[in-house]
Amino acid sequence: MKTLLVNIPEKKEVLFMSLMKKYHFKSKVVTEEDLEDKELAKWIKKGMKSEDVPIEKVFRLLEKHGAKG
């Protein structure tokens, strides 16, 4: 089995999801927020092992999510 990632416009999401259902394909919607959370989790895991995550990356991510610095 292979995985196919497709970027679709939000307006076409219903159409694509109905096609996936029609042809019995498994589908999962991954949002931009999901991707950011996964990246943050990766940095945390890396930091727990090595403590070498650059502080600038942490601050940029926090600012991106509304933290004021």
DADADA-V354985 format. One record per backbone hydrogen bond with DSSP energy under -0.5 kcal/mol. CO is the residue of the C=O (numbers start at 1). NH is the residue of the N-H. If there is no record, write none. Layout:
co = [CO;CO]
nh = [NH;NH]
This chain:
co = [6;9;10;12;13;14;15;16;17;18;19;20;21;28;29;31;32;33;34;35;36;37;38;39;40;41;42;43;44;45;46;46;46;47;52;54;54;55;56;57;58;59;60;61;62;63;67]
nh = [8;12;13;16;17;18;19;20;21;22;23;25;24;30;31;35;36;37;38;39;40;41;42;43;44;45;46;47;48;49;49;50;51;51;54;57;58;59;60;61;62;63;64;65;67;66;69]
